[in-house]
Amino acid sequence: MNILSKRLLFTCVLALFLSVVNMYSQSENEKITQLIEQKKAFNKENKSSIVYKIQLYNGIEAEAYKIKRNFEAIYPEFSTNILYKAPEWKTQVGSFNTRLEADRILNIIKENFSGAIVLEDKV
């Protein structure tokens, strides 16, 4: 085989190899694009937002309701909720959009409810 034939054969093999690699990379790019679109659709359907709540108490039921009544007597402008998450009852205040907003209210509440804390919750 002369040098010209070898070069021609090498060029053909190289061209074939590059076309296969190019097809494979296009296929992978299409898969990645498809996965990104699926993730966007999933995020739109399963949207959850984070809110912040102030927890006043965590313990027995009777005490949770007692703290709720005391809190509502002092701060009637805030909504309170009683939740049961086995095995404890929780007294929580509000549903704030930002941590800053919850912290500001917490500073006011701490004067009368020193054990209050801010919790993050998904809605």
Disulfide bonds with the S-S distance in Angstrom:
none
